[in-house]
Amino acid sequence: MANLKLDPGELGDISFESFDAAGVRIPAGSRRRATRVTARARYGTADGGRGRKSASGASKTEAEAKLREAVAAAYQREREVRQDRERGRAIPRDWTGFARMHDEWLRGDDSGLAQTSVRAYTDAIRNYVLADSCPFDGRRLEDIAHLELREWLQGVANGSGNGAAHAVKSTVSGMYKRAVGYGIVPAPGPMVGMGVVKRTAKTEAKVRRARERQIEAGEEVSPERDHGKAIGAEEYTRLYEHLDYLRMRPIRRVRKPGHPRVQDNHTADLVAFMLGTGCRIGEALAVRWEDVDLNVTRPQVTVCGTLSEDENRRVIRQDWTKTKNGMRTIAIPEDVALLLRGRLAEDESMGGDTPNRVGVVFPSTSGGYWDKSNANRRVRAVLDDESVGLSWATSHSFRRTVINDLLDGGLAAPRVAAHVGHGNAAFTLARYGDVRSMPVEAGEVLSGVRAGRKVATKVAINESGPDLRLVSRGA
């Protein structure tokens, strides 16, 4: 009788053999008690052939279950070997092996990432993904469940902060995205729908109490940053008053060769530019004069690059932004246009020791690219000034403030997303909308709506005294 063809992974007829405690085979129909049962069957291999597997258990049910597991595992290995052969190389399918391969890919040219991003992701791999404390060492990627990853990331957030959790989440999401692309993890992968992972309220309370104890003990603590808050109206006014003060302050001379002057108005203009455009600080520092058009009805700036570092940590201009949607041309308000006209006039007349060698709007004091870390320190000094009182803010708070101002001004969310370089309006609303700061307009709106409703009071007299009931009636 010809063998029946089995599809890849399909299990054929199962045969069973029973054995007693001495390991002697028990013939069919015998009443001897079996202590071990062996199940055997053929199955369809990944290359279209036929394979054979066997498994033993204490009963027929257990033996069959183990046989099916063995066949599934064997077929999976055969399929992986076939995939690797077709691919021309073997792809690791375990957490540790794939993370190491992903680390190499990040460092290579194919990733297309800026050096600063590469450093952030590879640090996350070294400090968390491949750390001894990681619970997934040796586990296969497809066997790790969504909730396991969520609980692990929650532990990272509680222990190391929200920033670390965000970096690790982005790194692991990139790992699984590539694993799905290689076909070693079923789509869409366990990281889909992970959402934002932040410290729990209980952990935040513990951190806050520990901080309060440090302050009470007289210990020096760094100011708390609030990355989810926009700059308010009064804070905005104080900030601009300080920027005007910086512009009026005399130029401070320094002795360091190649850095003949330090201008406070340079920092003031950078802050005003970010507050007027919503650009990231790297994008603002990379804007060139050729990207600025002040001779049209509505002056505009083309954002088409950002500052980064090469492998030797030298500052370079990267001719693409953080994301592909970041490449954009934006209209700028009149105060920013006026600021740029003033800077252009100064730039054209600049000479001597500090020419603008790279043609950017905000060069360094030596005429090259202004390093982001250096610029951030100057901005930090502005925010920490006592007259400003914005020690909780960062340079990215300017971007959040622009987004909230545009939304409050009635601009549709998709247009706001396009202005700041987001590919998804829902992301703009979810990540940048300052929902915690309840606008005062909400109270005015409620007052206006309810002013049209008449509220009458009926007084009913009974034995126990007057009974007041509020009766709402439509106007």
N, C-alpha and C positions, 0 to 999 in steps of 0.2 A: 504494500500500500504506500502510495507516494506521500511524502511529507507535506503537510499543509503549509502554505506560505504564511508567515507571520509578519505583520507590520512592525516597523521599528518601535521598540518598547512594549509590544504586545506579548502577553504571557500565554503560553500554550496550556495543554492539559496537565494537571498536576497529579503525580503519583506519590503514594505514601508507603513507607516501610516502618514497621514497629520493632523495637528492641527491648529485651528485658534488662534487669539490673546488671546482669553479667555481660551485657553487650551482644547477646545472641539474638539473631533475627527471629522474629515470631512469624510463623507462616499464617496465611490468610485463613480465617475460620477458627483459629486456636483461641482457647479461653485463657491462655496465660496473660498475666498482667504486663502491660507495656509501661516502661519508665521513660522511654525516649522515642520520639517519632521524627523521621526524616522526610521532608517534602522535596521532590525534584520536578523540574519542568524546563522546557525549552522556551526561549524568548527571541523576539526579533531584535537584532543588533542595530546599531546606528548606521552601519554601512549597508544595510539590507540583507545581511546574512542571518544565521541562526546561532544562538549561544545556549549554554546549559548552566543552570544554577541549582544549588541545593541548600537547604537550611534545616536545622533541627530544633525541636522544642519539646516541652513536656507533654503536649497534646497535639492533635491534628490542627486545631485552631491556631495555636501558638506557632507551630512549624510553618503553616501557610502564611501567616502574617510576616514572619521573618524572611520567608522566601520572597514575598512580594517586595519587601524593603531591599533585599539584596539585589533583586533584578532591577529595581528603580535606580539604585546606586551605581550598578554596573553600567546600565544604559546611559546614565548621566556622565560618567567618566568617559565612555566611548564617544559620546556627543561632544564633550569638551575637547578630547584629543582630535576629533575630526575638525572642529572649529579652528583649533590652533594650527592644524596642518594647512587648512585653507587660508588662514590669516598669514601664515609664514612665520609665526612666532607664538610662543606660549604666553598667555595672559594670566597672571596670578588671580585666583578667585577668593583668596582669604583676605581678611581685613588688613593684616600687617603687610603682606606682600604687595597688595594693590596700593596701599598708602605709600610705600616706598617707590613704586613705579610712578605714582601720581606726583610725588615730590620731584622726581627726575624730570617729568614732563613740565612741571611748573617752571623749573630752572632753565629749560630749553627755549629755543626760539619759537617753537610751534604754539606755545601757550598764548603768545601775543600780548602778554600782560606787562604793565609797567613794573620797573624794578621794585618800587615801593610795595606794590600789590604782591609781587612774588615773595618779598621778604615777610609780609604779614601772613601769607598762607603757609609758607614753609615753616615759620615760627610756630604756627598753630599745629602743624603736623608733628614737629619735634616735641613741643611742650605738652600736647594733649593726645593727639591721635595715636602716636607711637610711645606714649609714656607708659611706664610700668603699671600705673594705676588704671589704665584704660581696660575696661572689662571685655573688649572684643578681640583681644589678641588671639590669633589662631582660628577665629570663627569665620565661616564662609559668609560673604557679603549678602547673599540672598537669604541666609538663615537668620539675619538680624532684623527684628521687627521694628516697626515705626515707634511703638511705645518705649521699647528699650532705648532707642536713640534719643527720644524725648527726655526720658528720665536721666540719661547720662548728661545731656546738654543742660538740663536743669541743675544738675550737680555742679557743672562748670560755672554756670551763672551765679549760683549761691556761694561758691567758694572763691571764684576769681573775678566776678563782676560781669555786668551785661556786655561790656565791650569784648571781653574774651569769649563769651558765649556766642556773640555775633560772628566773630572771626572764625571760630571753630565750626559753627553751623554753615557758613559760606563755604569753607574748605571741604567739609564732608558732603555738602550738596553737590559741589563740583566733582568729587570722587564718584558719587552715585550716578551723576549725569553721564559721565564717561563710561561707567560700568554698564549702564543701560544701552549706551551706544555700541559697546562691544558685544552685547547680547549675553552677558554673563549674569545679568540681573533682569528679571521681567519688568517691563514698563508698567507704571511710571516710576517705580522705585519707592523705598520707604521714606525718603525725605520729602516727598511731595505733600503739601499741606501742613508742613511743620510749623509755619508761622513764626512769630517773634518769641524768643525764649528769654525771659528776664527773671531776675531774682524774685522770689516769692515775697509776699507782704511780711511774713514772719521774719524772713532773713533781713529784709530792709529795716525792720524795726530793731533787730539785734545790732545791725551795723550802725544805725543811728544812735542807739544807746551807748555803744562802745565809743563812738565819736564824742558824744556829750561828756562821757567820763574822762576822756583824754583832755578835752577843753577845760573841764573843771580842775583837773590835776595840773594845769598850766603847760601841758605838752603842746608842741607846735604841730598843727595839722594842716594839710593842704586844703584849700577851699573846695567845697562840693560843687561839681559841675552838673547842670541840669540840661541834658541833651534833648529834652522833649518840650522845651519852652521857647516861646518867641519873645522878642523884646517889646515891652509895653510902651504906651505913648509917653509917659513921663520919663521913663528910662531912655527912650529915643531922644527926647529933648536934651537931657543931660549929656548924652553921648555926643550929640552934634555941637553943643556948647563947648565941650572939651576939644573936639576936632578943630573948631575955630581958634581956640586958645593955642593949640599946637602950631597952627599955621602962622600965628602972630609971634610965636616965641623965636628968639634969634637962633641962627644956625650954630650948632655946637661943633667945635673943631676937635679933631682927634689926631694923634701923632702916628698912628700905624701907617706905614708906607703903603701906597696904593689905595688907601681909603681916606681921602683928604677931607671929607665932610660927612656929617650925619644930619639929615634933615627930618625934623618931626613932621613937616607937611607932607613928606613922602608917605609916611604911615597913615596920616589923616586922609590923604587922597585914596589910598588903597581901601581903607575901611569904607569911605563914602561910595567908592565904586562897587564894592560887594553889596552894600546896603541898597544900591540903586539898580543892581542887575540880578542878584541872586546867584552869581557865579561862585563856584567853589574857589578856595584860595589858590589852588594850583592852576585852575583855568584863568583866573584874573592875572596871575603873574606871567602867564604864557601869551596873553593878548599882545599882538604886534600892531604897530601903527598901520600896516597894510591891511589889518583886519578891521579897522575903524573907518566908517564913512560918516563924516560930519557935514557933507555938502548936499544932503538930500533933505526933503521936507521933514521926514522923521529920521533923525540920526540913528545909526544902528551899529552894532558890534557883532562880528562873526566869531563865535567860540569854536575853535578848531584845533585845540591842543591843550596840553597841561605840562607842568614841570615834573620831572622825575629824576632818577639817578641812574647812572650806568653801573656796571659791575664793580667799578672802582669808587663808587659813591660820589662821583662828580656830577654836578647839576647839569642836566640837559633838558632840551625842549622836546617833548614827545608830540608827534604830529597827529595825535588822535586823543580823544577824551576818555574818561573813565568807562563810558558805554557808547555804543554806536549812536544812540539817541542824543548823546551830549553834543554832537556836531550840529550846531544850529546858528541861525542869525536872529538876533533879538533887537527889538526897538528899545531905546534907552530914554529915560526921562530927561527933561531939559536941564535939570541941575547937574546931571552926570555929563551931558553934552558940553555944558559950560566948563566943567572941571577938566574934561579932556582937551578942550580948546586951549585952556590955560597951560596944561602940561605940554601940549604940542608946541606951543610958542616957546616955552622954556627949553624943551628938548632940542628944537632947531637952533636955539642960540647957545646951547651948552657946548663947551669946548674945553681946551686945556687938559687938565688931569682926569676929567670924568666924562669922556664922550660915551654916548650910548652905542656900544659896539654890537649889540645883538638886535636892536630895533624894536624892543618891547616897550610897552607903555610904562611899566614899572620895573626899571632895571635896578641892579644893586648899586651901591655907592661907588663901585669901581667900574660901572658901565656894563657888567655882564648880567647873567640871570640872577635874580634875587632868590636865594635859597628859601624853600618853604619853611623850614624849621626856624630860620632867622627871622623871616617875616612874621611867623606865628608868635615869636617871642615879643616882637614889637607890638603886635596887636594885643597880646596878653597884657602888656604893660598898660595899654590904654584901658582895657576892660577892668583891670584891677585898681585903677586910680580911684582914690576915695571920693572924688567929685563925681565920678561916673557910677560907681556902685554896681558893676556888672561882673563881679567875680565868679558868679555862677555860669556865665555865658562863655562860648567859644567862638572862633571865627565862623563855624558852621551855623551858629545862631543867626547870623545875618541872612543866610539862605532861607532858614525857616521863617524868619520875619518877613522876607519878601513874599514867600508863598502865602503866608497868612494874610498879608495886606492885599494881595491880589484876589484871594478868595473872598475876603471881607468886602472888597470893592465891587464884587459881583461878577468877576471874570469867571467864565465856565472852567471847571476843573480840567478838561482836556487841553484847553488853551494855556492854563497855568503849567500843566505838565510839559507841554511843548516849550514853553519859555525857559524852564529850568533844566530841560534835557531828560525828562523821565519818559519812558516808553508806555507807561500805564497810569491813567488818571486815578485809578483806585489806589495805586501805590502812593501817589502824591497825597491823597486824602488820609490814607491810613497811617503813613509814616511821618508826615510833616504837618498835618492839620493839628493845631494846638487846641484840642478839645477840652483840656483841663482848665483853660482860662475862659471862664464864662463871660462873654461880652456883655457890657452894660446895656447894649441895645436890646438884649433879650427881655429885660424888664420893661423897657419902653414899648416893645411890641405887644407884650401881654397886657399892659395897661391900656393900649389903644384898642385891642380886640375886646376887652372886657368892659370898656367904657360904653359900648353899645348895648350892654345887657342891663336890664333894670332889676334891682333886688328890692323886693317889698317885704316889709315886716308885718306879720299879723300877730296881734295880741289876743290870746284867748283867755278869758277869765273863767276859772273854775274854783272849786272849793279849796284847792291847795295853793291858789294864788295865780298870778299871771304866767302863761306858758308862751315863750317866745319861739317862733318857728320862722326860719328864713325860707322864703319861697322864691325860686328863680323863675323868671318869665322872659320869654323872648321879647325883644324890643318891638 
